[in-house]
Amino acid sequence: MTPGDVVGLVLHFRTPQRTLSCLDSLRREGITEVVIVDNSQDGGDSVLAMTLGIKALSERGMRATVLPQERNLGFAAGVNVGIRHIISEYSADVLLINSDATLGSGALAAMRQLLPDATLVAPYASAADGGQLQSPLVFYQKYLALYLRRPVLGSINYPSGSCLLVRRDYVRTDIFDDEFFFYGEDVMLGHRITEGDDVFRDCPSATIVHGGSVSSKNGSRFYEYHMNRAHWLLARKLAANHLERFVCVFLRCITLPLRALVRSFRWRSLTPLIGLGWATSDVLRGRYRDLTPPVAR
């Protein structure tokens, strides 16, 4: 096993070099066991492209287990697949990290110091091109469907899911609500933790560098659809009673179209409006579409 019994969990999506960089950063921090869930929906091509890199990591002491999936399961369900495998093979804390993120020097040790008093610990993050470090603790205003950096009335504090160290007694198969395909599952995680007796902490002395996502490019149909779908699902799941649910839905009928109009104007595209329309229709019908981008040939 690894120092402190920590297993890495990485969701891979068509970015071989980024995933290998992520894995190498975990290796440098002393993690020797990692589980990779392949969500690429590309017939295994991008995992095949990592073969030599994974072999090189193996020669340096890291064992990587790849769990291929026939289709893109989304973030929450993909994480839960990895968690189920980890539970069956290990008794360990789990470091969940995005494939487009790299762990900074000393980050794992710093986060582990906080773990005895917290269920989850998250590092600070900076963009790949530099910039100010950002706290991983953010807020969601459940009535107006707003993501915020500061708390306001009606907001829920939650940890950004780009990197989380999860204490072993909280490692369970339903850590994320897999009704969310992409976005929203981290808000639900924060809500569930704060409603119970568990605690999440940020760790200013631990850092990651977080790049941009390939599948969820801002302004894409994938992004607009799944972000709006998450807002509608959160209206139902965060409401404490029927009155709150009515208020959440009613206010979203104002804020989400306004948001889509502003974004359509900004991007000079109808995609945000189309994404909102599809998401609203699908939530009402109890269905979803993953909209995974086709493989570039």
Secondary structure as GFF3:
##gff-version 3
##sequence-region A 1 297
A	DSSP	beta_strand	6	12	.	.	.	ID=ss1
A	DSSP	alpha_helix	16	28	.	.	.	ID=ss2
A	DSSP	beta_strand	33	38	.	.	.	ID=ss3
A	DSSP	alpha_helix	45	48	.	.	.	ID=ss4
A	DSSP	alpha_helix	51	59	.	.	.	ID=ss5
A	DSSP	beta_strand	63	68	.	.	.	ID=ss6
A	DSSP	alpha_helix	75	89	.	.	.	ID=ss7
A	DSSP	beta_strand	93	98	.	.	.	ID=ss8
A	DSSP	beta_strand	101	103	.	.	.	ID=ss9
A	DSSP	alpha_helix	107	114	.	.	.	ID=ss10
A	DSSP	three_ten_helix	115	117	.	.	.	ID=ss11
A	DSSP	beta_strand	120	127	.	.	.	ID=ss12
A	DSSP	beta_strand	130	134	.	.	.	ID=ss13
A	DSSP	beta_strand	137	141	.	.	.	ID=ss14
A	DSSP	beta_strand	146	148	.	.	.	ID=ss15
A	DSSP	beta_strand	155	159	.	.	.	ID=ss16
A	DSSP	beta_strand	163	166	.	.	.	ID=ss17
A	DSSP	three_ten_helix	168	170	.	.	.	ID=ss18
A	DSSP	alpha_helix	185	195	.	.	.	ID=ss19
A	DSSP	beta_strand	200	210	.	.	.	ID=ss20
A	DSSP	alpha_helix	221	237	.	.	.	ID=ss21
A	DSSP	alpha_helix	242	267	.	.	.	ID=ss22
A	DSSP	alpha_helix	271	285	.	.	.	ID=ss23
###
